[in-house]
């Protein structure tokens, strides 16, 4: 099963031009705003920042010139892509067909992809409770002492409305459509995970940094998390926030605001924990390096002391304390006064007096 990646430079450039149209326009007519938003909601590379668009002066001005029903429908549709799900969309359409726009196939696919992120986030927040979304170790995570979020196919299919209400998940009828959506999510860099067909689950990997997505506008928040080259084996927490796209913050209700605040606290707490571990590791490395340097300086002082005690008219062979090779001092003649010889005597590396011996003594 293969799907072409969507991360093409031409697609990103087109998205940047589209965002520029919102920011560069001093005023927008309702018809032009509708056209631009249709393109925005269909664009395969724009997955967040929708609420920011609604706050632009040009957009606010156009909304004021629209009748209330159309304005409410437009705002509700944009908010669905900001922090809603496909399930909420279908519920709104069932209650009132004019409450939101009728989405195109491309927009429905995009909303399903964003819904996967929301399901994964809810699963992470509720991981300590009894739920259909369980925290279980994947093979890769177990090898690195990490925990991954495993979301059963049946649960995802129900949340994405791939299986009708009351209909059990069926491999033959539903798996292909579900996995196509998940593959698109991975290729679009909105989630880091893998398909586990053996257990019929999608595994979201812990703390996997997403590929950096080019900013579509310097004023918008349409970025991805930058790739972090840190060793994954040092991560032991159960969080998956670093593996998921950051959707817009939902502050429409007290409950949603409280949920967002809890998520941000959890994310910041995990970031602080990881930072402290990294700082501790760097301090340990620094202390070891300083200790080794002091030992090397001490050994070199022993060499210099030994050379000064032997004098210039004699020849001697000795080993500096703790050293791995012998030092030969030859006095009273021309040429190099010192030679560094290994214990077997097979290798000789001549060094001049006062030069750095280059080895560890």
Buried (B, 14 or more C-beta within 10 A) or exposed (E): EEBEEBBEEEBBEBBBEBBEBBBEBEEBEBEBBBEBBBEBBBBBBBBBBBBBBBEBEBBEBBBEEBEEEBBBBBBBBBBBBBBBBBBBBBEBBEEEEEBBBEBEEEBBBBBBBBBBBBBBBBBBBEBEEEEEBBBBBBEBBEEBEBBBBBBBBBBBBBBBBBBEEEEEBEEEEBBEEBBBBBBBBBBBBBBBBBBBEEEBBBBBBBBBBBEEBBBBBEBBBBBBBEEEEBEBEBBBBBBBBBBBBBBBBBEEEEEEEEBBEEBEEBBEEBEEBBEEBEEEEEEEEEEEEEEEEEEBEEBBEBBEEBBEEBEEEEEBEBBBEEBEBBBBBBEEEEEEBBBBBEEEEEEEEEBEEEEEBEBBB
